[in-house]
Amino acid sequence: MTPLSIIVLIFIFGLLIFVHELGHFMAAKRAGVKVEEFGFGFPPRLFGVKRGETIYSLNLLPLGGFVKIFGEGGEGEGDPRSFISKKLGTRAVIVAAGVTMNFVLAVFLLSVGHTVGLPIIVDETVQNNFRDVKIQIAQVVPASPAAEAGLKLGDAIVRIKAGEKSVEGLNIEDFQNFIKTNAGQEVIFTIRRGGETVEKALVPRVSPPPGEGAIGIAMVKTAIVSHPWYVAIWKGIESAFSLTIALVSGFYWILKGLILKGTLIAEVAGPVGIAVLISETTKLGFNYVLQFAAVLSINLAIINFLPFPALDGGRLIFFGIEKVKGSPVNPKVEKYIHAAGFALLILLMLVVTFKDITKYIF
């Protein structure tokens, strides 16, 4: 990773965590609840500074953050500044505020992106307000000739050459036909990746697996399109909702496959995998970074909203149980359930991180 990509990585992770926890913090303060600590990372604590009644801390495990709110564990019942003393609706707002802020952040990032210009998929018609029109790689099949040659998601195809023949331009069909025609013999891809132009040699397969194509890539025509700020705001809201629907659908199919078949139908990336993706995105430019950060923010919101112990969605489930039964769940029981859920999440994080390390580093 370059120094720039490391800075971008730290900034994005820090921003997503800060905004999420800021949502809980602001909602609690607005409701008159005492906030005991605002922490980056998980304990043990490295150091902390107390301002007013709240400790602002930096912790050892850089896997997230937290806001410690007085009364979350059931203490302080009857105290007007305790979380447990607030109405159910107020507590639900405090818990859901982190997810809400991540969505708001995504809207903001996408609105800025639509102002400066975001990459979109376009058809064969190139309009006057399009700029930087190119053919890009939208997917690389693992273990395919393209993957083995080092072609990557986001690479812009400038030219394909086989012997003395070559093809270039902005017509995807011309590239596809050239690849098919030269199956079984070496072709050289000239690609643009960030600010550099490189060549990659590979041999298209004569009889590829179904659905993979001769070299194992999907190509799309993209362009950078920008809008006036007052249009960009609405475009940002529209894009955020579209991304949310797409990501929720993706999570549904992943969980369905995992539960019913015991297999993952898609790649799952942890912190290391996301760091690699951010590094690659940084090479593509600022607008790509904005778009990817928005995707990560919505992704974080969806994950936190899942009905799993230790997550915000899991806590909302307990509020639903309280609403139905007319009284809170025993605080000790809820605490143990959330602790078990947190342990499982840490275990899952370690497994995914190990998988990422073996994939990207070794």
HUJOQUI-V892124 format. One record per pair of residues at least 12 apart in sequence whose C-alpha atoms are under 6 Angstrom apart, sorted by the first residue. I is the first residue (numbers start at 1). J is the second residue. D is the distance in whole Angstrom. If there is no record, write none. Layout:
{{I:J:D} {I:J:D}}
//
This chain:
{{5:279:5} {5:282:6} {20:98:4} {20:101:6} {20:102:6} {21:98:6} {23:97:5} {23:98:4} {23:101:6} {24:94:5} {24:97:5} {24:98:5} {27:94:5} {28:94:6} {32:81:6} {33:81:4} {33:82:6} {33:83:6} {34:70:5} {34:81:6} {35:54:6} {35:69:5} {35:70:6} {36:54:5} {36:68:5} {36:69:6} {37:54:5} {37:55:4} {37:56:6} {37:67:6} {37:68:5} {38:56:5} {38:67:5} {39:56:6} {39:57:5} {39:58:6} {39:65:5} {39:66:5} {40:58:5} {40:59:6} {40:65:4} {41:59:5} {41:61:5} {41:62:4} {41:63:6} {41:64:5} {41:65:4} {42:59:5} {42:61:5} {43:59:5} {43:60:6} {44:59:6} {44:60:6} {45:59:4} {46:58:6} {46:59:5} {46:60:6} {70:82:5} {71:83:5} {71:84:5} {74:331:6} {95:312:6} {99:301:5} {102:297:5} {102:301:6} {103:298:6} {106:294:4} {106:297:6} {107:236:5} {107:237:5} {107:240:6} {109:290:6} {109:294:6} {110:236:5} {111:232:5} {111:233:5} {111:236:4} {113:287:6} {114:226:5} {114:227:6} {114:232:5} {115:226:5} {115:227:5} {115:229:6} {115:232:6} {116:226:6} {117:224:5} {117:225:5} {117:226:4} {118:224:5} {118:225:6} {118:287:6} {119:223:5} {119:224:4} {120:222:5} {120:223:6} {121:221:6} {121:222:4} {122:221:6} {122:222:5} {130:223:6} {130:224:6} {130:225:5} {131:223:6} {131:224:5} {132:223:5} {132:224:6} {133:222:6} {133:223:4} {134:221:6} {134:222:6} {135:156:6} {135:157:6} {135:220:6} {135:221:4} {136:154:6} {136:155:5} {136:156:4} {136:219:6} {136:220:5} {137:153:5} {137:154:5} {137:155:5} {137:218:6} {137:219:5} {138:153:6} {138:218:5} {138:219:5} {139:153:6} {139:217:5} {139:218:5} {140:216:6} {140:217:5} {141:216:5} {144:216:5} {145:215:5} {146:215:5} {146:216:6} {149:202:6} {155:192:6} {155:193:5} {156:191:5} {156:192:5} {157:191:5} {158:190:5} {158:191:5} {159:190:5} {160:188:6} {160:189:5} {161:187:6} {161:188:5} {162:187:5} {183:204:5} {183:205:6} {183:206:5} {184:203:6} {184:204:6} {184:205:6} {184:206:6} {185:203:5} {186:202:6} {186:203:4} {187:201:6} {187:202:6} {188:200:6} {188:201:4} {194:283:5} {194:284:5} {270:352:5} {270:353:5} {272:356:6} {273:356:5} {309:338:5} {309:341:5} {310:338:4} {310:341:5} {310:342:5}}
//
